[in-house]
Amino acid sequence: MLFRRGELAFFLHGFAKSDRDNLRRKELSGLRSLANEYLGLDAAGLAVAQATGTIIEVECDDQAV
């Protein structure tokens, strides 16, 4: 599941479709709540979350095809 607001995006959960079809409603609701918390963080909050390992930054190589 990817949640995005502006240029900020959080990838919270991934699974193989061969393992399961979809998320349950409660799982989706929980992930949305978590995404809203992360997306609501300011720069200082994001820095703390990153420093504590709560979130990790994934950088994109724009030159990759």
N, C-alpha and C positions, 0 to 999 in steps of 0.2 A: 504494500500500500504506500502510495506516495501522496503526500499532502503538500500543497504549495500555496504561497501567498507572495505575490510580487516576484522578487528574485530569490526569495528564501524557500527552500524545499526540504522536507524531511522524508526519508525512506524509513518506514517503521517496521514493515513486516513483509516477508516474501515467502512463498511456498510453491512447490511444484504442483502444477495442475494434475499431475498423475497421482499425487498424494491425497489431494482433496479438491472438491469442486469450488467451494466458496467459503468465506468467513461466516460465522454465525452472527446474528444481529448484535448480540452482546459484545462479541469480539470487535466488530466494526465500530460500535459505539465507544468502546474503551479506547480504541486506536484514534478515533476522532477527538476524544477528550484530550488524550496525550498530545496529539498534534496541535491542538489549540493552545495548550500550555506552552509548547516549544515555540510556536509561531508568535506567541505574545511576548516572548523574551526580548529585552532590549540588548544592545551590544554587550553590555557588562554581564548580563545574565547568560548570554550565549557563551561568553568567554569563560565564565565559571563552569558551565555545563561541559564545555570542551576540556577544561583543565582537569576536571574530576573524572573524565572518561564517560560521563553520562551520554554524551553525543560525540561522534567523530566526524571530521570533515572529509568529504570525498571530493577530490579535485578532478575536474574534467579537462582533458587534453583536447582543446578545440581543433587541433590539427589531425586528430584521429578520424578515420573514415568509418 
